[in-house]
Structure formats: structure tokens, C-alpha cells
Amino acid sequence: MKIALLTFHNAINYGAALQVYASQKAIQELGAECEVIDYVNEHRKNAYNMFEQAKKNLKEKKMISFAKVLVGTPFMSSRRKKFLEFYNENLECTDKQFTNSKEAKALNGLYDKFIVGSDQVWNYINNGSDFSFLLNFVEDDNQKISYSSSFGLANIPDNLKDKYIENLNKIKYLSTREEYGVNLINDLTGRKAELVLDPVFLLDKNQWLSLCNKSNNKEKYIFAYTNRSGQWEEFLERTSYPMNGKKVYKISRHLTPKDFISRQVKVSYSISPVEFIETIANAELVVSASFHCIAMSIILNKPFVAILTGDCGKDERVINILKIAGLENRILSPKMTAADVVTPIDYQHVEERVSKYINRSKDFLKQAIFSN
């Protein structure tokens, strides 16, 4: 059985890197061959192009954003190099690169099944309104599978609804990773999609740690991976968490000059995907608004606090996995105290809850791949 996997396979983003690695690995462990389709449309090609971003900000006279891009370019260049090394070492991709659905039609007849997912592949903002990510280039609908595909959106604009409806109806094996996605698919098509876990949960703790180097770093630190300005400060203010001289390792697009000169802060923006896993594994506490950072904290049995952004589409995936794990109390709230933060998580109970969904997710994937 030969599988073609379509996802954001070369994004300079930690969640994207972990999910594509886990997807391919999980499919192979089921006994199928799997190649990632090297698909890069024009929109995705420029998604991490700092020159294009700087040019756009300059054209729109967004001088502060322009300055931030210039300052951040060396860090992104270093990060990009490490990500591409990770992809080259760990992924099996098609020899040829495809840039649109017309070109991708050449793949018909070469594979038994086509899988799209996970990540926000169905977010028209992220994919450039490209319906290749709903497998519109695959001629046989019986060969189409979505695994854990995410919208990352609260709703679909009216001008794209017909396209979404048409293509979702043609995917034989339909799954998503959020309850909101299940409801959205049902509203659009009347179909009930399977709720499955993100691919990172298809690999266990030991499999993830096997990627890591053994570290003798005994330093106590907190890992803060935030996506909006002030989130780390909000955590400290609300909880009065005692730092007691501990360092904070930061990944954020909203770093300040103070972060770079502070002895208490270590900027971790340019670490590789493997170093990202290591940083979580060795942290005393993880504070994050990132879904995949929280997901890896759960898999690696780490204490964490989840920060919601207020964006319904993006927060849904975080809320969903915390509900499954029974860890809604780890969401930062006005009532959260330092005592709540340091209260141990009963990971044996968490694993009992999550394992049911892992098994269900693997069963869905196996059935979709090997059914006629």
C-alpha cells in the first residue's frame, strides 16, 4: 500500500514540523509506504520569505513592522537552516516538486491513497485559497482521506463555501481534530466527520525522546512560547508565580530589547525542531499559547499552563485536547494562583483518558488506508 501525504511539510514552524514527522511515521508504522508530496504553491513559497515581508511592509508604509522584520531576519535565517536540515534528515518526499493542482494531477495512478492533514491545511488564509489541500487533484474520490485536518477558523466566508462543500463531499474518509471542525463540516455538508487527535499523539513519549540528545543541563528554567505581546507578563501578574532566580527560555514574535540583555531570559527563537522537543522535556514548567507546545507537554508529562488567545478558531484545538485530557484547569484564568500552577498533574489519569482517543485515531487511520 503506497500513500501520498499532503500537508505543510516545509514550514518554518514547530507545530508543522512535528505533525508532518509524526504523520509519516505513524502511517509507516501501520505497514504502508508513505511519501510526502513536495507541494509548494506561490502563497506558501513566500510564507517565510523575510525579503518579501519587508518589501510588503515598506510598500504599505508599516515602518515598525518593517524594522522588526529587518531585526528578525538573522534569527529566521538561522531557524530556517535548522528546519530544512530536520526535514532533509527525517522526511521521505516526492522527487518532483508541485506548485498547483494541475501539476499535482500527475500523481494519480502512482499511489493507492492520498491523505491530507493535519495542521491548518484547510485554512484558506494559510493555504492561499488553494483547494489542492482538499485533494481536488485526486481523480478517484475513494482514494481521498483527511486525517486530523484543521480549519483554524471560526467560519468560512460566503464566497468560498460552495468550493468547500464540493470538495469536502468528495473526501471518502473524513476526519478533523477539533469539535468545532466536526460541527463546521456538518453545517456545510451534513456529514459527520470523525474527531481524531493531532498526529503528534500517534507517537509516544519514548519515540519523541529518541530524537533528542542526552543533556547534562541541570539549569532550572521555564519555557515560555507565546504568540502575542504581554502573555508572559500576564501569566506572572495573574499567578504571582515565584521565579526564585530561574531563567525563562522564550520563543515569541514579540521579543523586546530587554529580553536580549536580561540575564534571566534566554532567547530560543532559532532552535531546531529537535531542540524544541528537548527544551520542553527539560523544562520545569511550560507556559504557552501554542497548541503543539501544549500537546508535547502532555505527551512528555510536563507541568504546563495554557494561554488562550481569544481567537475562537485557534483556541478550539487547545480547548479540545485539554477537555479530552481532563486538564481544563491548566488554562490561565483570573483565578489561577501560583499554588494551582505547581499542583502536580496526575499524568497516569491523563494517559488513561487520552489513550482511548489515540486508539480510536489509529483505528480510523488504519481503516481508511487499508479499506477498499
C-alpha positions in Angstrom: 0.0 0.0 0.0 1.5 3.3 -1.1 0.4 6.6 0.4 0.9 10.2 -0.6 0.7 12.7 2.2 -0.1 16.3 1.6 0.5 18.9 4.4 2.6 21.9 5.2 5.8 19.9 5.0 8.5 22.5 4.9 7.1 25.3 7.1 9.5 27.1 9.5 7.1 26.3 12.3 7.5 23.9 15.2 4.0 22.5 15.1 4.1 21.9 11.3 7.4 20.1 11.6 6.3 17.8 14.4 3.0 17.0 12.8 4.4 16.0 9.4 7.1 13.9 11.0 4.5 12.1 13.2 2.1 11.7 10.3 4.6 9.9 8.1 6.0 7.9 10.9 2.5 6.7 12.1 1.5 5.7 8.5 4.7 3.7 8.1 4.2 2.0 11.4 0.8 0.8 10.2 2.6 -1.1 7.4 2.2 1.3 4.5 4.7 3.1 2.4 4.4 6.9 2.6 5.9 9.8 0.7 5.2 13.4 1.5 4.1 15.4 -1.6 6.6 18.2 -2.2 3.9 20.7 -2.8 4.7 24.4 -2.5 2.3 26.9 -4.1 3.2 30.6 -4.6 1.5 31.6 -1.3 3.3 29.0 0.8 6.6 29.7 -1.0 6.6 33.3 0.3 5.2 32.5 3.8 8.6 32.7 5.4 10.4 34.9 2.9 11.7 37.8 5.1 12.6 39.8 2.0 9.0 39.7 0.7 7.6 40.6 4.1 10.0 43.5 4.4 9.1 44.7 0.9 5.4 44.4 1.7 5.7 46.4 4.9 7.7 49.1 3.3 5.2 49.4 0.4 2.3 49.7 2.9 4.4 52.2 5.0 4.3 50.0 8.1 7.7 51.1 9.3 7.6 49.5 12.7 6.8 46.1 11.2 9.5 46.8 8.6 12.1 47.4 11.3 11.0 44.2 13.2 11.4 42.1 10.0 15.0 43.5 9.5 16.0 42.8 13.1 14.4 39.3 12.9 16.0 38.3 9.6 19.2 36.8 11.0 17.2 34.8 13.6 14.8 33.5 10.9 17.7 32.6 8.6 19.3 30.5 11.4 16.0 28.9 12.2 15.2 28.2 8.6 18.5 26.4 8.1 17.9 24.1 11.1 14.4 23.3 10.0 15.5 22.4 6.5 18.1 20.1 7.9 15.4 18.4 10.1 13.2 17.9 7.0 16.0 16.6 4.9 17.1 14.1 7.6 13.6 12.9 8.6 11.2 13.1 5.7 10.7 11.0 2.6 9.4 13.3 -0.1 8.5 13.0 -3.8 11.4 13.7 -6.1 9.4 16.3 -8.0 8.0 19.5 -6.6 4.5 20.6 -7.5 3.2 24.1 -7.4 -0.5 23.8 -8.3 -3.4 21.3 -8.6 -2.9 20.9 -12.4 0.7 19.8 -11.9 -0.3 17.5 -8.9 -2.7 15.6 -11.2 0.4 13.7 -12.4 0.4 11.9 -9.1 -2.8 10.0 -10.0 -2.1 6.3 -10.6 1.1 6.4 -8.6 -0.4 6.0 -5.1 -3.2 3.8 -3.6 -4.4 6.5 -1.2 -3.9 10.3 -0.7 -4.0 11.7 2.8 -4.3 15.4 3.6 -3.6 16.7 7.2 -3.0 17.7 9.8 -2.2 21.3 10.8 -4.4 24.2 9.5 -4.4 22.9 5.9 -8.0 23.9 5.4 -7.4 27.5 6.5 -7.8 29.5 3.3 -5.6 32.2 4.7 -2.8 29.8 5.3 -3.1 27.8 2.1 -3.8 30.7 -0.3 -7.3 29.6 -1.1 -5.8 26.5 -2.7 -8.2 23.6 -2.9 -5.4 21.2 -3.6 -5.4 20.9 0.2 -8.8 19.4 -0.1 -7.4 16.9 -2.6 -9.2 18.4 -5.7 -6.4 17.0 -7.9 -7.2 13.4 -7.0 -9.4 11.8 -9.6 -10.8 8.8 -7.5 -12.8 10.0 -4.5 -12.4 6.6 -2.9 -8.6 7.3 -2.6 -9.2 10.6 -0.6 -8.5 10.7 3.2 -8.3 13.6 5.6 -6.6 12.9 8.8 -6.9 15.4 11.6 -7.2 18.3 9.1 -7.9 21.6 10.8 -9.6 24.8 9.7 -8.2 27.1 12.3 -11.2 29.3 11.6 -14.5 30.1 13.2 -16.3 30.3 9.9 -15.9 30.1 6.1 -16.6 33.2 4.0 -19.6 33.1 1.8 -17.6 33.3 -1.4 -15.7 30.1 -0.6 -18.5 28.0 0.9 -19.5 26.3 -2.3 -15.9 25.3 -3.0 -15.5 23.9 0.5 -18.8 22.0 0.3 -18.0 20.5 -3.1 -14.5 19.3 -2.1 -15.4 18.1 1.4 -18.2 15.9 0.0 -15.6 14.2 -2.3 -13.4 13.0 0.6 -14.4 9.5 1.4 -12.7 9.2 4.8 -13.3 12.5 6.6 -11.8 13.5 10.0 -10.7 16.6 11.8 -9.0 17.3 15.1 -11.5 19.8 16.7 -15.1 19.6 17.7 -15.6 22.9 16.0 -14.3 21.3 12.8 -16.8 18.5 13.2 -19.6 21.0 13.6 -18.4 23.1 10.7 -18.2 20.1 8.3 -21.7 19.1 9.4 -23.1 22.6 8.8 -21.5 22.7 5.4 -22.2 19.2 4.1 -24.5 17.4 6.5 -21.7 14.8 7.0 -20.3 13.7 10.4 -16.6 13.8 10.4 -14.6 11.6 12.8 -12.9 13.5 15.6 -9.3 12.3 15.9 -6.2 13.5 17.6 -3.4 15.5 16.1 -0.7 13.2 14.6 1.8 14.1 17.4 -0.2 11.9 19.7 0.2 8.9 17.5 3.8 8.7 18.7 4.5 8.0 22.3 6.9 9.8 24.8 9.8 7.4 24.2 9.5 7.8 20.4 9.8 11.6 20.7 12.6 11.4 23.2 14.5 9.1 20.9 15.1 12.1 18.6 16.7 14.1 21.4 20.3 14.3 22.5 21.0 13.4 26.2 21.6 16.7 28.0 23.5 17.3 31.2 21.9 20.7 31.6 20.8 20.9 35.2 19.6 24.5 35.0 16.1 25.2 36.2 14.1 27.2 33.7 10.6 27.9 32.5 9.8 27.6 28.8 7.6 30.4 27.5 6.3 30.0 23.9 3.9 32.9 23.3 2.2 34.4 20.2 1.0 37.8 21.4 2.6 40.6 23.3 2.2 40.6 27.1 1.2 36.9 27.5 4.2 36.0 29.6 3.8 39.2 31.8 0.1 38.3 32.1 1.0 34.9 33.5 3.3 36.4 36.1 0.9 39.1 37.1 -2.2 36.8 37.5 -0.5 33.9 39.3 2.3 35.7 41.2 4.4 32.7 40.3 7.7 32.9 42.2 10.6 32.8 39.7 13.3 32.5 42.5 16.1 33.2 40.1 15.0 30.7 37.5 15.6 31.6 33.9 12.9 31.8 31.3 13.6 30.4 27.8 11.5 32.4 25.3 10.1 31.9 21.8 8.0 34.8 20.6 7.5 37.1 17.8 7.2 39.9 20.4 10.6 39.8 22.0 11.9 43.1 23.3 15.4 44.6 23.6 15.1 43.9 27.3 14.8 40.1 26.6 18.1 40.1 24.8 20.0 41.9 27.5 18.4 40.3 30.6 20.4 37.6 32.4 17.1 35.9 33.4 16.0 35.4 29.8 17.4 33.1 27.1 16.0 33.8 23.6 15.3 30.4 22.0 13.8 31.7 18.7 16.2 29.9 16.4 16.2 26.4 17.9 15.6 23.4 15.7 12.5 21.1 15.9 14.5 18.6 17.9 15.9 21.3 20.3 12.2 22.4 20.7 11.3 18.9 22.0 14.4 18.9 24.2 13.5 22.3 25.6 10.1 21.1 26.6 11.4 17.8 28.0 13.9 19.6 30.3 11.7 22.5 31.4 10.5 22.8 35.0 7.3 24.5 33.7 5.9 25.3 30.2 3.8 28.4 29.6 2.4 28.6 26.1 -0.3 29.7 23.8 0.9 27.2 21.1 -1.2 24.1 20.6 1.7 21.9 19.7 3.8 23.1 22.6 0.9 22.2 24.9 0.4 18.9 23.1 4.1 18.0 23.5 4.0 19.0 27.2 1.1 16.5 27.7 2.9 13.7 25.8 6.2 14.4 27.7 4.3 14.6 31.0 5.4 18.1 31.8 3.7 20.7 34.1 2.2 23.5 31.9 -0.1 26.5 31.7 -2.1 27.1 28.6 -2.9 30.6 27.5 -5.9 31.2 25.3 -5.7 34.0 22.6 -9.4 34.9 22.4 -9.5 33.7 18.7 -12.2 31.1 18.7 -10.9 29.2 15.7 -7.4 28.9 17.1 -8.3 28.3 20.7 -10.7 25.5 19.9 -7.9 23.0 19.2 -6.3 23.8 22.6 -9.6 23.6 24.5 -10.4 20.4 22.7 -7.3 18.5 23.7 -7.5 19.8 27.3 -11.1 18.6 27.6 -10.0 15.1 26.3 -7.2 15.1 28.8 -9.3 16.5 31.7 -6.9 19.4 32.0 -9.1 22.4 31.6 -7.8 23.7 34.9 -4.4 24.3 33.3 -5.9 27.2 31.3 -4.7 30.6 32.6 -7.6 32.4 34.3 -8.0 35.4 36.6 -8.5 33.0 39.5 -5.3 30.9 38.8 -2.7 31.1 41.6 0.9 30.0 42.0 -0.4 27.1 44.1 -2.6 26.0 41.1 0.4 26.2 38.8 2.6 24.0 40.9 -0.1 21.4 41.7 1.2 18.1 40.2 -0.7 16.8 37.2 -1.9 13.2 37.5 -0.4 12.0 34.2 -1.4 8.4 34.8 -5.1 9.5 34.8 -4.4 11.8 31.8 -2.9 8.9 29.8 -5.8 6.7 30.5 -8.2 9.3 29.1 -6.1 10.2 26.1 -5.2 6.6 25.2 -8.8 5.9 24.2 -8.6 8.7 21.6 -5.2 7.6 20.4 -6.5 4.1 19.8 -9.6 5.4 18.1 -7.5 7.7 15.9 -5.1 4.9 14.9 -8.1 2.7 14.1 -9.6 5.4 11.8 -6.3 5.9 10.0 -5.8 2.1 9.6 -9.3 1.5 8.3 -9.1 4.5 5.9 -5.7 3.3 4.5 -6.5 -0.4 4.0 -10.2 -0.4 3.2 -11.2 -0.8 -0.4 
